[in-house]
Amino acid sequence: MPFGLTEDTPVYVISVAAQLSGLHPQTLRQYDRLGLVSPDRTAGRGRRYSARDIEQLREVQRLSQEEGINLAGIKRIIELENQVTALQARVAELLDAVEGAAAAIQQREAAVHASYRRDLVPYQQVQQSSALVVWRPKPKRSGQ
């Protein structure tokens, strides 16, 4: 977007947001009160909607009109979608951390292997057995 604006930049006043979403301004106020779509506020408490807010308004309207979901259900859907998004971001973070730790372990392991003295013979522990061996001396021959 031009001028460093993103889809999260609050730029639309309520009348423009209503027109872009195809809803009445009073509907937008109701959605705000219910916590379905919460636009940013100016210092004078005026609502400012972002492009993402407009998309969410359209989705709320679609779920209500086409799917027949009530507003409480829509609010729960939005909460769960936000939770899924946050969890996906956390999983990606943790995967990066695990990959970094695995790489560090491999580097340390390689350093340890490189530090082995090559002039030494590897030691293998001899297994001790608990088997009982009976020793019987050979009988002495006569004449010896």
Secondary structure as GFF3:
##gff-version 3
##sequence-region A 1 144
A	DSSP	three_ten_helix	2	4	.	.	.	ID=ss1
A	DSSP	alpha_helix	14	21	.	.	.	ID=ss2
A	DSSP	alpha_helix	25	34	.	.	.	ID=ss3
A	DSSP	beta_strand	40	41	.	.	.	ID=ss4
A	DSSP	beta_strand	47	48	.	.	.	ID=ss5
A	DSSP	alpha_helix	51	65	.	.	.	ID=ss6
A	DSSP	alpha_helix	71	114	.	.	.	ID=ss7
###
